[in-house]
């Protein structure tokens, strides 16, 4: 397992690459969640009757 030899810096390279991929994944997931939240918010607003109709029904 020579790639685990800390002298040649490969461990540092692999760990930094792993961290980079993890950060990218977290960023992408947050971006997807924001898109979903915006879609749900827009969808729910479109499903509700306009403000003036809502107040008349109550």
N, C-alpha and C positions, 0 to 999 in steps of 0.2 A: 504494500500500500504506500508506494512512494509519493503519491499525490497528497498524502497527509503530512508530508515533511514541511514543517513551518519555515524552513530555511529558504525554500525556493519561492515562497509567496503564493503558491497555488491555493492554499487554504483561504488566505485573505481574498484572493480573486473570487473563489467560489462563494464565500460568504457575502462579499459585496454584491455579486451578481444575484444571489438569492434574495438579499435585502432589496435590491432594485426591482426585482420581479414582484416581490410581495407588496412594495409601495405602489407599483403600477396597478396591481390587482385591486388593492384597496381603493385607489383613485377611481378605477373603472367601475367598481361596484357602487361607490358613492354617486358617481355620475348617472348610473343606471337608476339608482334609487330616486335621485332628484327628478329624472325624466318621468318615472312612474308616478311620483307624488304630484308633479305638475299635470300629468294626464288625468289622474284621478280627480284633482281639484277642478280642472276644466270640465271634465265629464259631469261631476256632481253639480257644478254651477249650471250647466246646460239642462240638467234633469229637473232642477227646481223651477217653479213658476216665477215670473218676474216679481219684483218687490211689491208692486201695487196689488197684484192678484193675491199674494200671500196674506197681506194685511186684511183684505176684504173677507177672506175665508175664515179668519179667526174670530 
